[in-house]
Amino acid sequence: MTDEDATRRPSRAERLFGGVAQPAARPPRAPAPEAPVAVRRAALVAAVEAALLLGTALVVLWLTLTSDPDSVGRALAEVVYVGFFGVALAVAAAGLRRVAGWARGPVVVLQVLLGLFGYSTAFPGQQPLLGVPLIVLAVAELYLLATPEARLAFSGTTGPAR
């Protein structure tokens, strides 16, 4: 508001219906909590896993398009769900970095799924070079999220990111 507006006489419409609304000042935001070291490392591991899943989805898509798969529909479905898991894990990794309470649950569920997939790839599938790293990453992620400092960081966050 300027000095000119303060001395100006309001019009009939302004007197009857009120003047132009002024934007409300935003309340100050509380500073985001600093993520503990274990949570930052867990976010990093989740981001690496997300990048690996998205890379796997691209490789499977490339192989599907350039070769003759047994079932194109099944191969494309694999691309979609691996890509979806990769995106979900990337979003959850960003949430972990911000110490968002909603992020820990999806990360834990995806780690259990990735650990099971790594086990079935390494032992029954006889591909230990692919399965064992998945198991190691999943166990490392679950360990980092179970440390006392990570549990304490998430103990007060139940709503949206602070």
Phi and psi in degrees as GROMACS dihedral restraints (atoms count N, CA, C in turn):
[ dihedral_restraints ]
;  ai    aj    ak    al  type     phi  dphi    fc
    3     4     5     6     1  -102.0    20    10
    4     5     6     7     1   172.8    20    10
    6     7     8     9     1   -64.2    20    10
    7     8     9    10     1   -34.3    20    10
    9    10    11    12     1   -62.3    20    10
   10    11    12    13     1   -40.2    20    10
   12    13    14    15     1   -67.1    20    10
   13    14    15    16     1   -32.5    20    10
   15    16    17    18     1   -72.2    20    10
   16    17    18    19     1   -32.8    20    10
   18    19    20    21     1   -89.9    20    10
   19    20    21    22     1   -13.9    20    10
   21    22    23    24     1   -72.4    20    10
   22    23    24    25     1   139.0    20    10
   24    25    26    27     1   -80.4    20    10
   25    26    27    28     1   131.4    20    10
   27    28    29    30     1   -66.4    20    10
   28    29    30    31     1   145.7    20    10
   30    31    32    33     1   -74.3    20    10
   31    32    33    34     1   170.1    20    10
   33    34    35    36     1   -60.9    20    10
   34    35    36    37     1   -42.5    20    10
   36    37    38    39     1   -62.6    20    10
   37    38    39    40     1   -40.5    20    10
   39    40    41    42     1   -66.5    20    10
   40    41    42    43     1   -36.4    20    10
   42    43    44    45     1   -69.4    20    10
   43    44    45    46     1   -36.8    20    10
   45    46    47    48     1   -78.6    20    10
   46    47    48    49     1   -45.8    20    10
   48    49    50    51     1  -106.9    20    10
   49    50    51    52     1    -4.9    20    10
   51    52    53    54     1    92.8    20    10
   52    53    54    55     1   158.3    20    10
   54    55    56    57     1   -82.6    20    10
   55    56    57    58     1  -175.5    20    10
   57    58    59    60     1   -70.0    20    10
   58    59    60    61     1   132.1    20    10
   60    61    62    63     1   -69.7    20    10
   61    62    63    64     1   138.3    20    10
   63    64    65    66     1   -95.1    20    10
   64    65    66    67     1   140.9    20    10
   66    67    68    69     1   -62.5    20    10
   67    68    69    70     1   138.4    20    10
   69    70    71    72     1   -75.6    20    10
   70    71    72    73     1   145.3    20    10
   72    73    74    75     1   -72.9    20    10
   73    74    75    76     1   136.2    20    10
   75    76    77    78     1   -74.0    20    10
   76    77    78    79     1   138.7    20    10
   78    79    80    81     1   -68.5    20    10
   79    80    81    82     1   148.3    20    10
   81    82    83    84     1   -64.8    20    10
   82    83    84    85     1   140.7    20    10
   84    85    86    87     1   -84.1    20    10
   85    86    87    88     1   142.5    20    10
   87    88    89    90     1   -70.8    20    10
   88    89    90    91     1   141.0    20    10
   90    91    92    93     1   -63.8    20    10
   91    92    93    94     1   142.7    20    10
   93    94    95    96     1   -66.4    20    10
   94    95    96    97     1   140.5    20    10
   96    97    98    99     1   -68.5    20    10
   97    98    99   100     1   145.0    20    10
   99   100   101   102     1   -75.1    20    10
  100   101   102   103     1   127.8    20    10
  102   103   104   105     1   -72.0    20    10
  103   104   105   106     1   134.5    20    10
  105   106   107   108     1   -65.0    20    10
  106   107   108   109     1   165.1    20    10
  108   109   110   111     1   -57.9    20    10
  109   110   111   112     1   -43.4    20    10
  111   112   113   114     1   -63.1    20    10
  112   113   114   115     1   -37.1    20    10
  114   115   116   117     1   -72.2    20    10
  115   116   117   118     1   -38.7    20    10
  117   118   119   120     1   -63.9    20    10
  118   119   120   121     1   -39.8    20    10
  120   121   122   123     1   -67.7    20    10
  121   122   123   124     1   -38.5    20    10
  123   124   125   126     1   -63.5    20    10
  124   125   126   127     1   -39.7    20    10
  126   127   128   129     1   -64.5    20    10
  127   128   129   130     1   -38.1    20    10
  129   130   131   132     1   -65.8    20    10
  130   131   132   133     1   -44.7    20    10
  132   133   134   135     1   -62.3    20    10
  133   134   135   136     1   -42.2    20    10
  135   136   137   138     1   -64.9    20    10
  136   137   138   139     1   -37.8    20    10
  138   139   140   141     1   -66.7    20    10
  139   140   141   142     1   -39.1    20    10
  141   142   143   144     1   -63.9    20    10
  142   143   144   145     1   -44.0    20    10
  144   145   146   147     1   -62.5    20    10
  145   146   147   148     1   -40.2    20    10
  147   148   149   150     1   -62.7    20    10
  148   149   150   151     1   -43.0    20    10
  150   151   152   153     1   -63.3    20    10
  151   152   153   154     1   -40.2    20    10
  153   154   155   156     1   -65.8    20    10
  154   155   156   157     1   -39.7    20    10
  156   157   158   159     1   -65.9    20    10
  157   158   159   160     1   -42.6    20    10
  159   160   161   162     1   -67.0    20    10
  160   161   162   163     1   -37.1    20    10
  162   163   164   165     1   -64.3    20    10
  163   164   165   166     1   -40.0    20    10
  165   166   167   168     1   -62.7    20    10
  166   167   168   169     1   -41.0    20    10
  168   169   170   171     1   -62.3    20    10
  169   170   171   172     1   -40.9    20    10
  171   172   173   174     1   -67.0    20    10
  172   173   174   175     1   -39.5    20    10
  174   175   176   177     1   -64.6    20    10
  175   176   177   178     1   -44.5    20    10
  177   178   179   180     1   -64.5    20    10
  178   179   180   181     1   -38.0    20    10
  180   181   182   183     1   -64.1    20    10
  181   182   183   184     1   -43.5    20    10
  183   184   185   186     1   -61.9    20    10
  184   185   186   187     1   -45.5    20    10
  186   187   188   189     1   -64.8    20    10
  187   188   189   190     1   -34.8    20    10
  189   190   191   192     1   -66.6    20    10
  190   191   192   193     1   -41.3    20    10
  192   193   194   195     1   -76.8    20    10
  193   194   195   196     1   -29.2    20    10
  195   196   197   198     1  -100.1    20    10
  196   197   198   199     1    -4.0    20    10
  198   199   200   201     1  -127.4    20    10
  199   200   201   202     1  -171.0    20    10
  201   202   203   204     1  -115.8    20    10
  202   203   204   205     1    86.5    20    10
  204   205   206   207     1   -71.6    20    10
  205   206   207   208     1   159.8    20    10
  207   208   209   210     1   -62.0    20    10
  208   209   210   211     1   -41.1    20    10
  210   211   212   213     1  -138.7    20    10
  211   212   213   214     1   110.4    20    10
  213   214   215   216     1   -64.6    20    10
  214   215   216   217     1   -40.3    20    10
  216   217   218   219     1   -61.4    20    10
  217   218   219   220     1   -43.6    20    10
  219   220   221   222     1   -67.1    20    10
  220   221   222   223     1   -38.5    20    10
  222   223   224   225     1   -66.3    20    10
  223   224   225   226     1   -41.8    20    10
  225   226   227   228     1   -69.0    20    10
  226   227   228   229     1   -34.9    20    10
  228   229   230   231     1   -63.1    20    10
  229   230   231   232     1   -38.4    20    10
  231   232   233   234     1   -64.3    20    10
  232   233   234   235     1   -40.4    20    10
  234   235   236   237     1   -60.4    20    10
  235   236   237   238     1   -43.5    20    10
  237   238   239   240     1   -65.9    20    10
  238   239   240   241     1   -48.4    20    10
  240   241   242   243     1   -74.3    20    10
  241   242   243   244     1   -32.5    20    10
  243   244   245   246     1   -68.2    20    10
  244   245   246   247     1   -40.0    20    10
  246   247   248   249     1   -64.7    20    10
  247   248   249   250     1   -40.7    20    10
  249   250   251   252     1   -62.6    20    10
  250   251   252   253     1   -44.3    20    10
  252   253   254   255     1   -63.6    20    10
  253   254   255   256     1   -37.6    20    10
  255   256   257   258     1   -64.1    20    10
  256   257   258   259     1   -44.9    20    10
  258   259   260   261     1   -65.9    20    10
  259   260   261   262     1   -43.8    20    10
  261   262   263   264     1   -61.0    20    10
  262   263   264   265     1   -40.6    20    10
  264   265   266   267     1   -69.4    20    10
  265   266   267   268     1   -35.6    20    10
  267   268   269   270     1   -64.9    20    10
  268   269   270   271     1   -42.5    20    10
  270   271   272   273     1   -65.4    20    10
  271   272   273   274     1   -42.3    20    10
  273   274   275   276     1   -66.6    20    10
  274   275   276   277     1   -33.9    20    10
  276   277   278   279     1   -64.2    20    10
  277   278   279   280     1   -40.0    20    10
  279   280   281   282     1   -64.4    20    10
  280   281   282   283     1   -38.2    20    10
  282   283   284   285     1   -65.5    20    10
  283   284   285   286     1   -38.9    20    10
  285   286   287   288     1   -61.8    20    10
  286   287   288   289     1   -42.1    20    10
  288   289   290   291     1   -62.0    20    10
  289   290   291   292     1   -33.2    20    10
  291   292   293   294     1   -89.4    20    10
  292   293   294   295     1     2.9    20    10
  294   295   296   297     1    57.2    20    10
  295   296   297   298     1    46.3    20    10
  297   298   299   300     1   -83.5    20    10
  298   299   300   301     1   131.9    20    10
  300   301   302   303     1   -64.0    20    10
  301   302   303   304     1   -29.0    20    10
  303   304   305   306     1   -73.8    20    10
  304   305   306   307     1   -18.5    20    10
  306   307   308   309     1   -78.2    20    10
  307   308   309   310     1   -26.8    20    10
  309   310   311   312     1   -69.2    20    10
  310   311   312   313     1   -39.8    20    10
  312   313   314   315     1   -60.1    20    10
  313   314   315   316     1   -53.0    20    10
  315   316   317   318     1   -60.4    20    10
  316   317   318   319     1   -35.0    20    10
  318   319   320   321     1   -65.7    20    10
  319   320   321   322     1   -43.7    20    10
  321   322   323   324     1   -63.2    20    10
  322   323   324   325     1   -45.0    20    10
  324   325   326   327     1   -61.0    20    10
  325   326   327   328     1   -45.3    20    10
  327   328   329   330     1   -67.0    20    10
  328   329   330   331     1   -30.8    20    10
  330   331   332   333     1   -68.0    20    10
  331   332   333   334     1   -39.5    20    10
  333   334   335   336     1   -63.3    20    10
  334   335   336   337     1   -44.3    20    10
  336   337   338   339     1   -63.3    20    10
  337   338   339   340     1   -44.1    20    10
  339   340   341   342     1   -66.5    20    10
  340   341   342   343     1   -36.0    20    10
  342   343   344   345     1   -64.4    20    10
  343   344   345   346     1   -43.4    20    10
  345   346   347   348     1   -64.6    20    10
  346   347   348   349     1   -40.8    20    10
  348   349   350   351     1   -65.4    20    10
  349   350   351   352     1   -40.0    20    10
  351   352   353   354     1   -63.4    20    10
  352   353   354   355     1   -40.0    20    10
  354   355   356   357     1   -63.9    20    10
  355   356   357   358     1   -46.6    20    10
  357   358   359   360     1   -68.2    20    10
  358   359   360   361     1   -27.2    20    10
  360   361   362   363     1   -77.0    20    10
  361   362   363   364     1   -41.0    20    10
  363   364   365   366     1   -73.2    20    10
  364   365   366   367     1   -43.7    20    10
  366   367   368   369     1  -102.5    20    10
  367   368   369   370     1   -64.7    20    10
  369   370   371   372     1   -65.5    20    10
  370   371   372   373     1   -34.5    20    10
  372   373   374   375     1   -81.5    20    10
  373   374   375   376     1    -7.1    20    10
  375   376   377   378     1    53.9    20    10
  376   377   378   379     1    41.0    20    10
  378   379   380   381     1  -126.6    20    10
  379   380   381   382     1    67.3    20    10
  381   382   383   384     1   -63.6    20    10
  382   383   384   385     1   -26.6    20    10
  384   385   386   387     1   -67.7    20    10
  385   386   387   388     1   -22.7    20    10
  387   388   389   390     1   -95.6    20    10
  388   389   390   391     1   -39.9    20    10
  390   391   392   393     1   -79.3    20    10
  391   392   393   394     1   -39.4    20    10
  393   394   395   396     1   -64.1    20    10
  394   395   396   397     1   -43.3    20    10
  396   397   398   399     1   -60.9    20    10
  397   398   399   400     1   -34.4    20    10
  399   400   401   402     1   -63.6    20    10
  400   401   402   403     1   -42.8    20    10
  402   403   404   405     1   -63.9    20    10
  403   404   405   406     1   -43.3    20    10
  405   406   407   408     1   -63.1    20    10
  406   407   408   409     1   -44.7    20    10
  408   409   410   411     1   -64.3    20    10
  409   410   411   412     1   -41.7    20    10
  411   412   413   414     1   -65.1    20    10
  412   413   414   415     1   -43.4    20    10
  414   415   416   417     1   -66.4    20    10
  415   416   417   418     1   -40.7    20    10
  417   418   419   420     1   -62.5    20    10
  418   419   420   421     1   -42.7    20    10
  420   421   422   423     1   -63.4    20    10
  421   422   423   424     1   -46.2    20    10
  423   424   425   426     1   -64.4    20    10
  424   425   426   427     1   -37.9    20    10
  426   427   428   429     1   -63.2    20    10
  427   428   429   430     1   -46.6    20    10
  429   430   431   432     1   -61.9    20    10
  430   431   432   433     1   -36.5    20    10
  432   433   434   435     1   -77.7    20    10
  433   434   435   436     1   -15.2    20    10
  435   436   437   438     1   -97.2    20    10
  436   437   438   439     1    -2.5    20    10
  438   439   440   441     1   -65.5    20    10
  439   440   441   442     1   152.7    20    10
  441   442   443   444     1   -57.3    20    10
  442   443   444   445     1   -39.0    20    10
  444   445   446   447     1   -68.3    20    10
  445   446   447   448     1   -34.3    20    10
  447   448   449   450     1   -71.1    20    10
  448   449   450   451     1   -41.9    20    10
  450   451   452   453     1   -63.4    20    10
  451   452   453   454     1   -38.9    20    10
  453   454   455   456     1   -67.2    20    10
  454   455   456   457     1   -37.4    20    10
  456   457   458   459     1   -64.8    20    10
  457   458   459   460     1   -35.3    20    10
  459   460   461   462     1   -93.3    20    10
  460   461   462   463     1    -2.5    20    10
  462   463   464   465     1   -68.0    20    10
  463   464   465   466     1   -30.2    20    10
  465   466   467   468     1   -99.5    20    10
  466   467   468   469     1    -0.5    20    10
  468   469   470   471     1  -105.2    20    10
  469   470   471   472     1   111.9    20    10
  471   472   473   474     1  -121.8    20    10
  472   473   474   475     1   -19.0    20    10
  474   475   476   477     1  -104.2    20    10
  475   476   477   478     1  -150.5    20    10
  477   478   479   480     1   -67.8    20    10
  478   479   480   481     1   169.5    20    10
  480   481   482   483     1   -58.9    20    10
  481   482   483   484     1   139.7    20    10
